[in-house]
Amino acid sequence: MLYAIISHDAADSLARRRTHRPAHLARLTALQDEGRLVIAGPRPRIDAADPGEAGFSGSVVIAEFDSLEAAQAWAADDPFVHAGVYERVEVYPFVKTLPK
């Protein structure tokens, strides 16, 4: 089943986000290589693809996992969680309707 992982950045976490981004992306690339990743990306704090020093307010990942518990465990082990980039992470079941 698909799950949406909605992460919320902690205040003043941009430097930590930059430092730990390679490890964070490596985990997402592994999901992609396994054919389980639907989409992933950050949420800019301003209306710009590159928000510069304004930074990001969080991230969205939609991927396939065996269960809600597996998705929650995967999300909890993210390098951004361990580094304090994310202050809160929510995981929800997700049903893809479009595109087909």
N, C-alpha and C positions, 0 to 999 in steps of 0.2 A: 504494500500500500504506500501511497505518497504521504509525506508529512511536510508541513511548512514550519520552518524554524525561523522565528522572528526574534532578532537580537537587538538590544538597546545598549548603546554605548554609555559608558560612565563619563562624567564631566572631565574635561582636560585629558582625554585618553588618546589624542591623535599621535603623540610621539610613541606611545606603547603600540598603537595600531601599526605604525610604520615599521617598528622594530620586529614585530612578530608576524608580519604579513607573509613572509615566505613559508613559514611553517603552517600557517592557516591555509594558504593556497595549495600547499602540498596535500593536505587532507581532502580538499575539494577536488583536486585533480585525480586523486585515487578514486573518489566516488564517480567521477566522470569516466575514468578508464574502465570501471566496472559496469558502466552503462546505467547507473542509478541516479545521476544528477539531471534534473530537469532545468534548473536555473539557479544562479547564485550571484549575489552582488551587494555592494554597500548602498546605504541610503544617505545621500549627501544632505548636509544641514541647510544648504541653500540650493536654489534652482539652477544647478550647473553640474555638468558631467565631471568636471574637476573643480571641487570646491576650495582648493588651496588650503589656507590656514583655517577656514571655517570648519573644515573637517566633516565628519560623518555622524549621523545620529544612530546608526546601527546597520544591520544587515538582514538580508532575506535569503534563505536557502530552501529550495523545494527539491526533495530527493526521496528515493524509495528506500524503505527499511522494512524489516520483517514484522515490526510491532512498534507501538507507541513507546514502549519501554526502551527498545533498541535505538529509536530516534532520539529520545531524551538522553540516553547514555552517550551517544555519539556527540550530541550538542554539548553536553557537560564536559567532555574531554577536549574541547576546542582550545588551541593555544591562546586565542583571544580571551577565553574564560579564565584560564590559568594566569594570564598576564594582567587581568583586571581591566581589559579593554571593554568588555561587556559587563554592565551592572545587572542586567536581567535578560534571561533567555526564555522564550515561550515556544512550546512545540504543540502543533495541532495536526490532527488528521486533515488531509487535503484530497479533494476529488477534482481531477482535471476534466473540464468540460470542453474547452477550446484552447488552442486549435486541436483538431483531431489528428 
